[in-house]
Amino acid sequence: MSTESVVWIVVAVIAVLIVAALVVALLRRRTAQRRDEAERLRTDAHQKSFDVGREEALAEERAARARIAAAEADAKQAQADRLRKEAGAAETEAAASRADLDAQWQRADEIDPGVRHRADSADGETSRGE
C-alpha cells in the first residue's frame, strides 16, 4: 500500500469519526432539549394541578351549597304542605262552626215570637231585632 492510500484511509477514518462525533453530539443535544421540554411540561402540569385542585374544591363547595339549598327547599315545601293541610282543616272547622252558628241563629229566630220570619218579611230576610 502506498503512503497516499494510507493517508486517504486515515483521512476517511478521521472523517467518519468526525461525522460520528457530530451525530452523537446532535443526539445528545436533542435528548437534552427533550428533557428540558419535559421538565417545562412537568412544571406547567404541577402548577396547573394546583389550579385544577382549587377548581375542583370550588365545584364541590358549590355542589354542597346546592345540596343544602335543595334540602332547605324540601323542608320549606314540607312546611308549606303542612301549613296547607292545617289551613284546610281550619277552614273545615270554621265552616262547621259557621254552620252551627247559623243553625243557632235560626233556632233562636224560630223560638222568638217577636222575630219576623222569611215568609212574613217583605224583603225575604229574617229580622233579628238587632
C-alpha positions as CSV (number, residue, x, y, z in Angstrom):
1,M,0.0,0.0,0.0
2,S,1.2,3.3,-0.8
3,T,1.5,6.3,1.5
4,E,-1.1,8.1,-0.4
5,S,-3.6,5.2,0.2
6,V,-2.7,5.2,3.9
7,V,-3.3,8.9,4.1
8,W,-6.6,8.5,2.4
9,I,-7.6,5.8,4.8
10,V,-6.6,7.8,7.8
11,V,-8.5,10.9,6.4
12,A,-11.5,8.7,5.8
13,V,-11.4,7.2,9.3
14,I,-11.0,10.7,10.7
15,A,-13.9,11.9,8.6
16,V,-16.1,9.0,9.8
17,L,-15.1,9.7,13.4
18,I,-15.9,13.4,13.0
19,V,-19.3,12.6,11.5
20,A,-19.9,10.0,14.2
21,A,-19.0,12.6,16.8
22,L,-21.3,15.2,15.2
23,V,-24.1,12.6,15.2
24,V,-23.5,11.8,18.8
25,A,-23.4,15.5,19.7
26,L,-26.6,16.2,17.9
27,L,-28.4,13.2,19.5
28,R,-27.2,14.4,23.0
29,R,-28.4,17.9,22.2
30,R,-31.7,16.6,21.0
31,T,-32.0,14.5,24.1
32,A,-31.2,17.5,26.4
33,Q,-33.8,19.6,24.6
34,R,-36.4,16.9,25.1
35,R,-35.5,16.6,28.8
36,D,-35.8,20.4,29.1
37,E,-39.2,20.4,27.3
38,A,-40.3,17.5,29.5
39,E,-39.2,19.5,32.6
40,R,-41.1,22.6,31.4
41,L,-44.2,20.4,30.8
42,R,-43.9,18.9,34.3
43,T,-43.5,22.3,35.9
44,D,-46.5,23.6,34.0
45,A,-48.6,20.5,34.9
46,H,-47.6,20.8,38.5
47,Q,-48.8,24.4,38.6
48,K,-52.0,23.5,36.7
49,S,-52.6,20.7,39.2
50,F,-52.9,23.3,41.9
51,D,-55.3,25.3,39.8
52,V,-57.4,22.2,38.9
53,G,-57.4,21.2,42.6
54,R,-58.7,24.7,43.5
55,E,-61.4,24.4,40.8
56,E,-62.4,21.0,42.0
57,A,-62.7,22.3,45.5
58,L,-64.8,25.2,44.4
59,A,-67.0,22.9,42.4
60,E,-67.5,20.6,45.4
61,E,-68.3,23.6,47.6
62,R,-70.9,24.8,45.1
63,A,-72.4,21.3,44.9
64,A,-72.6,21.2,48.7
65,R,-74.3,24.5,48.7
66,A,-76.7,23.2,46.1
67,R,-77.5,20.2,48.2
68,I,-78.1,22.4,51.2
69,A,-80.4,24.7,49.2
70,A,-82.3,21.6,47.9
71,A,-82.7,20.3,51.5
72,E,-83.9,23.7,52.7
73,A,-86.3,23.9,49.7
74,D,-87.6,20.4,50.6
75,A,-88.0,21.4,54.2
76,K,-89.9,24.6,53.1
77,Q,-92.0,22.5,50.8
78,A,-92.9,20.1,53.6
79,Q,-93.7,23.1,55.9
80,A,-95.9,24.6,53.1
81,D,-97.7,21.3,52.7
82,R,-98.2,21.0,56.4
83,L,-99.5,24.6,56.6
84,R,-101.8,24.0,53.7
85,K,-103.2,20.9,55.4
86,E,-103.6,22.9,58.7
87,A,-105.3,25.7,56.7
88,G,-107.7,23.2,55.1
89,A,-108.5,21.7,58.5
90,A,-109.0,25.1,60.0
91,E,-111.3,26.1,57.0
92,T,-113.3,22.9,57.5
93,E,-113.6,23.6,61.3
94,A,-114.5,27.2,60.6
95,A,-117.2,26.1,58.1
96,A,-118.6,23.7,60.6
97,S,-118.6,26.4,63.3
98,R,-120.3,28.8,60.9
99,A,-123.0,26.2,60.1
100,D,-123.5,25.6,63.9
101,L,-123.7,29.4,64.5
102,D,-126.2,29.8,61.6
103,A,-128.3,26.9,63.0
104,Q,-128.2,28.6,66.4
105,W,-129.3,31.9,65.0
106,Q,-132.1,30.1,63.1
107,R,-133.2,28.2,66.2
108,A,-133.2,31.5,68.2
109,D,-135.3,33.2,65.4
110,E,-137.7,30.2,65.3
111,I,-138.4,30.3,69.0
112,D,-138.6,34.1,69.4
113,P,-142.2,35.2,68.7
114,G,-141.1,38.8,68.0
115,V,-138.9,38.0,65.0
116,R,-140.4,38.2,61.6
117,H,-139.8,35.1,59.6
118,R,-138.9,34.9,55.9
119,A,-142.5,34.2,55.0
120,D,-143.6,37.3,57.0
121,S,-140.8,39.5,55.7
122,A,-141.3,41.7,52.6
123,D,-137.6,41.7,51.6
124,G,-137.2,38.0,52.1
125,E,-134.9,38.2,55.2
126,T,-135.4,37.5,58.8
127,S,-135.2,40.5,61.1
128,R,-133.5,39.7,64.3
129,G,-134.3,42.9,66.1
130,E,-130.6,43.9,66.4
